[in-house]
Amino acid sequence: MANNNSGNSNNLVVRQASGALEQMKYEIAQELGISFPQDGYAGNLTSYENGSIGGYITKRLVTLAEQQLAGQFK
């Protein structure tokens, strides 16, 4: 499995989405009241905080996909 420089082994299917996903990460952290460092290093966050951010990202992406599918298959 290929790793990129950030140590993340997840591969994006649509590479152009990386900017939008980064923006979503910061927005969700702010909504949850978590101070996410602007340099992107999350090593000082707790596992709970990182998990919360990731969980809400997943929840939002699923909601967006459901809405898109609902509109597409009416």
Secondary structure, 3 states (H helix, E strand, C coil): CCCCCCCCCCCCCCHHHHHHHHHHHHHHHHHCCCCCCCCCCCCCCCHHHHHHHHHHHHHHHHHHHHHHHHHHCC
